[in-house]
């Protein structure tokens, strides 16, 4: 079964496919990143939607810390 994850690398957030038999953490590590959401998504689109939410929340948190 094909699944997708959200990974953060030095270049930012990205969606990656999890190869059969591989763990999400191993796939993130292969890309030189870290897993930022433990959820396995059935479609690229679902994972990308999650990426957008994570990015928006991160930006909101950054803006709040600047205001403090």
N, CA, C and O atoms as CSV, one atom per row, in Angstrom:
chain,resi,resn,atom,element,x,y,z
A,1,UNK,N,N,0.837,-1.181,0.000
A,1,UNK,CA,C,0.000,0.000,0.000
A,1,UNK,C,C,0.887,1.251,0.000
A,1,UNK,O,O,1.858,1.339,0.752
A,2,UNK,N,N,0.549,2.177,-0.824
A,2,UNK,CA,C,1.290,3.427,-0.945
A,2,UNK,C,C,0.854,4.375,0.171
A,2,UNK,O,O,-0.337,4.497,0.459
A,3,UNK,N,N,1.818,5.042,0.795
A,3,UNK,CA,C,1.494,6.044,1.804
A,3,UNK,C,C,2.492,7.188,1.716
A,3,UNK,O,O,3.573,7.058,1.142
A,4,UNK,N,N,2.096,8.309,2.300
A,4,UNK,CA,C,2.889,9.534,2.214
A,4,UNK,C,C,3.048,10.143,3.600
A,4,UNK,O,O,2.205,9.962,4.478
A,5,UNK,N,N,4.150,10.872,3.776
A,5,UNK,CA,C,4.466,11.513,5.053
A,5,UNK,C,C,4.879,12.960,4.817
A,5,UNK,O,O,5.170,13.371,3.694
A,6,UNK,N,N,4.897,13.725,5.918
A,6,UNK,CA,C,5.385,15.104,5.874
A,6,UNK,C,C,6.741,15.127,6.583
A,6,UNK,O,O,6.870,14.703,7.731
A,7,UNK,N,N,7.741,15.633,5.869
A,7,UNK,CA,C,9.126,15.655,6.338
A,7,UNK,C,C,9.631,17.089,6.310
A,7,UNK,O,O,9.250,17.876,5.443
A,8,UNK,N,N,10.497,17.422,7.274
A,8,UNK,CA,C,11.179,18.713,7.230
A,8,UNK,C,C,12.659,18.481,6.970
A,8,UNK,O,O,13.321,17.730,7.687
A,9,UNK,N,N,13.169,19.142,5.926
A,9,UNK,CA,C,14.588,19.088,5.593
A,9,UNK,C,C,15.161,20.494,5.729
A,9,UNK,O,O,14.452,21.420,6.125
A,10,UNK,N,N,16.418,20.654,5.409
A,10,UNK,CA,C,17.038,21.983,5.434
A,10,UNK,C,C,16.340,22.937,4.464
A,10,UNK,O,O,16.374,24.154,4.650
A,11,UNK,N,N,15.713,22.381,3.435
A,11,UNK,CA,C,15.020,23.201,2.437
A,11,UNK,C,C,13.576,23.512,2.819
A,11,UNK,O,O,12.900,24.258,2.112
A,12,UNK,N,N,13.096,22.952,3.925
A,12,UNK,CA,C,11.725,23.206,4.360
A,12,UNK,C,C,10.892,21.936,4.392
A,12,UNK,O,O,11.421,20.824,4.380
A,13,UNK,N,N,9.579,22.122,4.433
A,13,UNK,CA,C,8.653,20.996,4.499
A,13,UNK,C,C,8.458,20.385,3.121
A,13,UNK,O,O,8.498,21.076,2.103
A,14,UNK,N,N,8.246,19.071,3.112
A,14,UNK,CA,C,7.982,18.377,1.852
A,14,UNK,C,C,7.171,17.123,2.119
A,14,UNK,O,O,7.145,16.610,3.237
A,15,UNK,N,N,6.513,16.641,1.086
A,15,UNK,CA,C,5.798,15.378,1.138
A,15,UNK,C,C,6.694,14.314,0.517
A,15,UNK,O,O,7.319,14.537,-0.520
A,16,UNK,N,N,6.748,13.158,1.166
A,16,UNK,CA,C,7.562,12.052,0.649
A,16,UNK,C,C,6.746,10.772,0.665
A,16,UNK,O,O,5.879,10.575,1.516
A,17,UNK,N,N,7.043,9.912,-0.292
A,17,UNK,CA,C,6.392,8.609,-0.349
A,17,UNK,C,C,7.166,7.634,0.531
A,17,UNK,O,O,8.396,7.649,0.564
A,18,UNK,N,N,6.426,6.783,1.246
A,18,UNK,CA,C,7.056,5.751,2.067
A,18,UNK,C,C,7.117,4.471,1.241
A,18,UNK,O,O,6.087,3.944,0.821
A,19,UNK,N,N,8.309,3.987,1.018
A,19,UNK,CA,C,8.501,2.762,0.242
A,19,UNK,C,C,7.988,1.565,1.034
A,19,UNK,O,O,8.056,1.543,2.263
A,20,UNK,N,N,7.477,0.580,0.321
A,20,UNK,CA,C,6.980,-0.621,0.976
A,20,UNK,C,C,8.044,-1.260,1.842
A,20,UNK,O,O,9.183,-1.431,1.409
A,21,UNK,N,N,7.680,-1.612,3.060
A,21,UNK,CA,C,8.615,-2.245,3.974
A,21,UNK,C,C,9.510,-1.279,4.723
A,21,UNK,O,O,10.291,-1.707,5.573
A,22,UNK,N,N,9.425,-0.008,4.440
A,22,UNK,CA,C,10.254,0.998,5.105
A,22,UNK,C,C,9.416,1.741,6.137
A,22,UNK,O,O,8.198,1.854,5.992
A,23,UNK,N,N,10.062,2.241,7.163
A,23,UNK,CA,C,9.350,3.021,8.173
A,23,UNK,C,C,9.336,4.497,7.768
A,23,UNK,O,O,10.211,4.944,7.026
A,24,UNK,N,N,8.353,5.249,8.248
A,24,UNK,CA,C,8.328,6.686,7.956
A,24,UNK,C,C,9.598,7.395,8.418
A,24,UNK,O,O,10.106,8.284,7.734
A,25,UNK,N,N,10.102,6.999,9.573
A,25,UNK,CA,C,11.318,7.619,10.098
A,25,UNK,C,C,12.517,7.349,9.191
A,25,UNK,O,O,13.352,8.226,8.969
A,26,UNK,N,N,12.591,6.120,8.671
A,26,UNK,CA,C,13.701,5.767,7.775
A,26,UNK,C,C,13.627,6.560,6.475
A,26,UNK,O,O,14.655,6.997,5.957
A,27,UNK,N,N,12.433,6.749,5.949
A,27,UNK,CA,C,12.275,7.534,4.721
A,27,UNK,C,C,12.692,8.982,4.956
A,27,UNK,O,O,13.378,9.576,4.124
A,28,UNK,N,N,12.278,9.550,6.092
A,28,UNK,CA,C,12.663,10.926,6.414
A,28,UNK,C,C,14.182,11.038,6.523
A,28,UNK,O,O,14.783,11.994,6.034
A,29,UNK,N,N,14.781,10.061,7.163
A,29,UNK,CA,C,16.237,10.069,7.326
A,29,UNK,C,C,16.956,9.966,5.984
A,29,UNK,O,O,17.977,10.621,5.778
A,30,UNK,N,N,16.433,9.150,5.071
A,30,UNK,CA,C,17.029,9.024,3.730
A,30,UNK,C,C,17.067,10.366,3.014
A,30,UNK,O,O,17.969,10.637,2.220
A,31,UNK,N,N,16.071,11.207,3.307
A,31,UNK,CA,C,15.977,12.517,2.669
A,31,UNK,C,C,16.785,13.578,3.417
A,31,UNK,O,O,16.838,14.734,3.000
A,32,UNK,N,N,17.411,13.178,4.522
A,32,UNK,CA,C,18.189,14.124,5.312
A,32,UNK,C,C,17.309,15.016,6.163
A,32,UNK,O,O,17.687,16.137,6.501
A,33,UNK,N,N,16.132,14.512,6.507
A,33,UNK,CA,C,15.195,15.315,7.284
A,33,UNK,C,C,14.655,14.564,8.489
A,33,UNK,O,O,15.140,13.497,8.863
A,34,UNK,N,N,13.641,15.160,9.074
A,34,UNK,CA,C,12.957,14.556,10.221
A,34,UNK,C,C,11.467,14.491,9.936
A,34,UNK,O,O,10.916,15.326,9.218
A,35,UNK,N,N,10.836,13.498,10.505
A,35,UNK,CA,C,9.404,13.323,10.384
A,35,UNK,C,C,8.725,14.354,11.272
A,35,UNK,O,O,8.996,14.398,12.472
A,36,UNK,N,N,7.852,15.181,10.716
A,36,UNK,CA,C,7.194,16.212,11.523
A,36,UNK,C,C,5.750,15.862,11.857
A,36,UNK,O,O,5.120,16.540,12.669
A,37,UNK,N,N,5.224,14.816,11.242
A,37,UNK,CA,C,3.859,14.375,11.491
A,37,UNK,C,C,3.866,12.855,11.397
A,37,UNK,O,O,4.197,12.313,10.343
A,38,UNK,N,N,3.508,12.152,12.474
A,38,UNK,CA,C,3.580,10.693,12.457
A,38,UNK,C,C,2.490,10.011,11.621
A,38,UNK,O,O,2.510,8.791,11.455
A,39,UNK,N,N,1.554,10.784,11.103
A,39,UNK,CA,C,0.444,10.222,10.338
A,39,UNK,C,C,0.913,9.729,8.974
A,39,UNK,O,O,1.687,10.401,8.293
A,40,UNK,N,N,0.438,8.551,8.582
A,40,UNK,CA,C,0.645,8.044,7.222
A,40,UNK,C,C,-0.581,8.415,6.404
A,40,UNK,O,O,-1.695,8.021,6.749
A,41,UNK,N,N,-0.395,9.159,5.339
A,41,UNK,CA,C,-1.499,9.612,4.492
A,41,UNK,C,C,-1.644,8.709,3.282
A,41,UNK,O,O,-0.654,8.263,2.702
A,42,UNK,N,N,-2.886,8.445,2.908
A,42,UNK,CA,C,-3.175,7.535,1.795
A,42,UNK,C,C,-2.883,8.166,0.447
A,42,UNK,O,O,-2.575,7.460,-0.514
A,43,UNK,N,N,-2.975,9.503,0.361
A,43,UNK,CA,C,-2.741,10.178,-0.910
A,43,UNK,C,C,-1.755,11.329,-0.722
A,43,UNK,O,O,-1.582,11.861,0.374
A,44,UNK,N,N,-1.124,11.688,-1.823
A,44,UNK,CA,C,-0.220,12.841,-1.819
A,44,UNK,C,C,-0.991,14.095,-1.425
A,44,UNK,O,O,-0.494,14.924,-0.663
A,45,UNK,N,N,-2.195,14.226,-1.943
A,45,UNK,CA,C,-3.009,15.416,-1.677
A,45,UNK,C,C,-3.316,15.566,-0.193
A,45,UNK,O,O,-3.261,16.673,0.342
A,46,UNK,N,N,-3.640,14.454,0.481
A,46,UNK,CA,C,-3.907,14.513,1.921
A,46,UNK,C,C,-2.665,14.940,2.693
A,46,UNK,O,O,-2.748,15.750,3.616
A,47,UNK,N,N,-1.521,14.395,2.313
A,47,UNK,CA,C,-0.269,14.760,2.979
A,47,UNK,C,C,0.077,16.223,2.718
A,47,UNK,O,O,0.567,16.919,3.607
A,48,UNK,N,N,-0.179,16.685,1.496
A,48,UNK,CA,C,0.110,18.079,1.164
A,48,UNK,C,C,-0.806,19.026,1.945
A,48,UNK,O,O,-0.367,20.085,2.393
A,49,UNK,N,N,-2.069,18.650,2.109
A,49,UNK,CA,C,-2.985,19.455,2.933
A,49,UNK,C,C,-2.459,19.562,4.362
A,49,UNK,O,O,-2.493,20.635,4.964
A,50,UNK,N,N,-1.973,18.447,4.897
A,50,UNK,CA,C,-1.398,18.460,6.245
A,50,UNK,C,C,-0.161,19.346,6.294
A,50,UNK,O,O,0.036,20.086,7.258
A,51,UNK,N,N,0.671,19.274,5.262
A,51,UNK,CA,C,1.860,20.124,5.180
A,51,UNK,C,C,1.474,21.599,5.249
A,51,UNK,O,O,2.111,22.375,5.961
A,52,UNK,N,N,0.445,21.982,4.519
A,52,UNK,CA,C,0.007,23.380,4.526
A,52,UNK,C,C,-0.468,23.808,5.910
A,52,UNK,O,O,-0.194,24.930,6.337
A,53,UNK,N,N,-1.171,22.932,6.611
A,53,UNK,CA,C,-1.639,23.242,7.969
A,53,UNK,C,C,-0.458,23.380,8.914
A,53,UNK,O,O,-0.400,24.321,9.705
A,54,UNK,N,N,0.487,22.444,8.836
A,54,UNK,CA,C,1.678,22.497,9.696
A,54,UNK,C,C,2.458,23.780,9.437
A,54,UNK,O,O,2.914,24.429,10.379
A,55,UNK,N,N,2.616,24.152,8.168
A,55,UNK,CA,C,3.340,25.369,7.813
A,55,UNK,C,C,2.627,26.607,8.361
A,55,UNK,O,O,3.272,27.506,8.900
A,56,UNK,N,N,1.306,26.656,8.224
A,56,UNK,CA,C,0.543,27.805,8.720
A,56,UNK,C,C,0.651,27.914,10.239
A,56,UNK,O,O,0.808,29.010,10.777
A,57,UNK,N,N,0.568,26.781,10.926
A,57,UNK,CA,C,0.691,26.796,12.390
A,57,UNK,C,C,2.082,27.246,12.813
A,57,UNK,O,O,2.232,27.990,13.782
A,58,UNK,N,N,3.089,26.798,12.093
A,58,UNK,CA,C,4.462,27.183,12.395
A,58,UNK,C,C,4.659,28.687,12.208
A,58,UNK,O,O,5.301,29.346,13.026
A,59,UNK,N,N,4.100,29.217,11.124
A,59,UNK,CA,C,4.213,30.661,10.873
A,59,UNK,C,C,3.463,31.468,11.935
A,59,UNK,O,O,3.935,32.523,12.357
A,60,UNK,N,N,2.308,30.981,12.367
A,60,UNK,CA,C,1.536,31.661,13.411
A,60,UNK,C,C,2.301,31.658,14.724
A,60,UNK,O,O,2.332,32.667,15.429
A,61,UNK,N,N,2.925,30.522,15.059
A,61,UNK,CA,C,3.726,30.438,16.277
A,61,UNK,C,C,4.919,31.387,16.209
A,61,UNK,O,O,5.270,32.015,17.207
A,62,UNK,N,N,5.538,31.492,15.044
A,62,UNK,CA,C,6.679,32.395,14.864
A,62,UNK,C,C,6.264,33.843,15.038
A,62,UNK,O,O,6.981,34.633,15.652
A,63,UNK,N,N,5.126,34.184,14.506
A,63,UNK,CA,C,4.619,35.562,14.614
A,63,UNK,C,C,4.291,35.903,16.055
A,63,UNK,O,O,4.545,37.023,16.499
A,64,UNK,N,N,3.735,34.959,16.787
A,64,UNK,CA,C,3.403,35.190,18.195
A,64,UNK,C,C,4.656,35.394,19.013
A,64,UNK,O,O,4.675,36.250,19.898
A,65,UNK,N,N,5.713,34.629,18.744
A,65,UNK,CA,C,6.935,34.772,19.519
A,65,UNK,C,C,7.634,36.099,19.229
A,65,UNK,O,O,8.337,36.621,20.095
A,66,UNK,N,N,7.458,36.647,18.047
A,66,UNK,CA,C,8.032,37.939,17.712
A,66,UNK,C,C,7.296,39.047,18.458
A,66,UNK,O,O,7.904,40.031,18.880
A,67,UNK,N,N,5.984,38.882,18.619
A,67,UNK,CA,C,5.180,39.882,19.311
A,67,UNK,C,C,5.446,39.952,20.794
A,67,UNK,O,O,5.163,40.968,21.428
A,68,UNK,N,N,5.992,38.878,21.364
A,68,UNK,CA,C,6.189,38.837,22.816
A,68,UNK,C,C,7.400,39.563,23.268
A,68,UNK,O,O,7.683,39.607,24.466
